[in-house]
Amino acid sequence: MCTSIVEVTAAQGAGKRENEWFPLTHTVVAYDHARHAVLADVITIDFINEGLPPGARAAVELTLDAAKALNAALAKAITEAEIEEADRALSIEQVRRDLKLVAAEAP
């Protein structure tokens, strides 16, 4: 039985099919019958480019437990990346302040 559970979001990045990378435009997340995995219903994640032929997609089918683990891993990595980006921004701002002080002290 189809669940009609589908979420679509814009995506920026790249996906790989066979031996080539392609730019992404959207990600489609759904809960439905497995098409390839020998499982019942699964979470599917399709990374697609709507401007390319249908083969321009990278897809996975995950059990609910695997999808939950992926969600937790993504949340953790995103949190750590945001901290890294904030630290990097502070470091850049410190360099800018230091350069202004050096320039102000120059004769």
N, C-alpha and C positions, 0 to 999 in steps of 0.2 A: 504494500500500500504506500503510495507516495505521501510524503509528509508536507510538501510545499514549504519547507523551512529553507529559505534562501536569503543570504545577505550578500550584497554587492557593494564594493567600495573602490574608489579610484586608487590606483597604485603607481608609484614611481620606482623604478628599479629595472632589473633585467632577469629574464628567465632563460633556461637552457633547454633546448630540444635537440635530440640527437647530438650533432657536432657543432651547433651554432647557438649563439646567444641572441636574444631579441628583446627590445624594450617592452616593458609592461605598461598597460593602460588601466587594467582592472584586476581585482581579486574577487572570486566568487566562492563563498563558503556555504555549504549546504549539508543537510542531513537527509540521507536517502538510501536506497538500496545500493549495495556495492556493485560496481560494474566489472571490476577486475580482481579485487581481493576476494579470497574465499571467506567471506564474512557476511553477516546479515546486513543491517543498516549501519552506515558509517558516516563520519564527517568527511566530506570531500572539500579539498581546497584546490581551486583552479586559478593559476596565474596566467592571464591572457593579454593579448593585444588585439583589440577589436578591429584594428586597421589591417591586420594580416590574415592570411587564410586560417581556417580552423585548426590546422596543425600547429599554429603558433600558441602553444599552451604547455604549461608544466603543471602536472596534477599529482595529488596524493589522496589516498583513501585511508583514513585512520579510525581505529576503534574510539569510542567515547573516552576511555581511559587514556589512550595515547594522545588524543586531542587535548584533554585536560592537562596532561604533562607538558605538551608543547605550549599550551597557553601559559602555564606557570613559568616555563623556561623563557618564553618571550617577555613576560612581565618583568622577570628578574633582569634579563639582559637589557631591556629598555630602561629600567630604573638605573642600572649601573652606567649605561651609555649617557643618560641625562646628567648624572653626576660628573662623568668624565668631560662632557661638553661644558658644563658649568665651570669646572676647574680650569679647562683650557681657556675659556673666555676670561676668567679672572687673571690667568697668567698673561694673556695678551694685553689686558688692561694695565697690569703692573708694568709690563715692558713699555707701554706707551707713556705711563706716568714717569718712569725712570728716564726715558729719552727726553721728555720735556724738561726734567730737572737738569740733565746734562746740557741741553741746549741753552737753558736759562743761565747756567753757570759759565758757559763759554764766553770768552772776551769778545 
